[in-house]
Amino acid sequence: MSTPFYVSPQQAMADRAEYARKGIARGRSLVVMQYADGIVFVGENPSRALHKFSEIYDRIGFAAAGKYNEYENLRIGGVRYADLRGYTYDRDDVTARGLANVYAQTLGTIFSSAAEKPYEVELVVAEVGETPEGDQIYRLPHDGSIVDEHGSVAVGGNAEQISNFLDQRHRDGMTLAEALKLAVQALSRDTNGSEREIPAERLEVAVLDRTRPQKRKFKRIVGRQLARLLQADGATSAAEAEAEAEGEGSEDEE
């Protein structure tokens, strides 16, 4: 009878982490960034149906990089958690921190289980506050840890290079047009430092806009409104671009 091959727990966990990181790196990068009136989500996504960004609850948005079927399952679970908690207690009891804790437990359990492969996903959960100081952004890597981010965060693909680029250029109080242009500029940089053009039709853009009168602050920016923002000067606000693009405008996430 042969002796079973032994792998130390440390080596096994390192191999699982490397497997997950390589899977996430194969996906396209995305950026989540604070601006004056809220939080903007920007990513390269040629699909109009398979979204990287979604609404979870009134003031909470979700972004993910990696395998679509895995993060879509997590998104659906987050929506169910938020709906149940808001219905059972109060809508104000649904927070990004609570949701991030739920995701962390799920990802951590899957990562440490030898019975299944780790999820090849990296998540961002963001909540827009009444003021910029109240904004919350949490990044959740594949192992279930939680990182409290401020200003900007990038996940997927060459996230480290993009994060360094944004850290040097992002500033508080940016308009939506300025933040959007900075995010696209960061995403367009290849690993060798050269830049490429990303057309508007290949971009997926959404915002959590604290100035919206509705309870639901999440909205997608598409069509002519997105084109106006990309072409606008730094003083253009989301409201001005939306008014200019009336007739095509933005699409709320249901």
Number of C-alpha atoms within 10 A of each C-alpha: 3 4 5 6 5 7 9 8 9 8 10 14 18 12 12 18 19 12 15 22 22 14 18 26 19 15 20 17 25 31 28 30 26 29 25 17 23 25 29 26 30 26 26 22 18 14 12 10 7 11 16 24 26 23 26 28 24 19 23 24 26 25 25 30 28 27 16 16 11 14 21 16 10 20 21 12 16 20 17 14 18 23 16 14 16 16 12 10 10 11 15 10 13 22 20 25 17 13 20 24 16 17 22 21 14 15 23 19 14 18 22 16 11 12 8 9 13 22 26 26 27 25 26 28 25 31 25 26 18 13 12 18 9 10 20 21 26 23 23 23 25 23 25 24 16 18 13 13 15 14 18 21 24 28 29 25 23 20 21 15 17 25 17 13 17 22 12 8 10 18 14 11 14 19 19 29 23 20 29 23 18 19 25 21 17 23 29 18 17 14 13 7 9 8 13 11 10 13 11 17 15 13 20 22 24 28 27 28 24 23 13 13 8 10 10 19 24 31 21 22 26 21 16 19 24 26 16 19 24 20 12 16 13 16 12 17 18 21 13 14 22 20 12 14 19 12 11 14 18 18 13 14 14 9
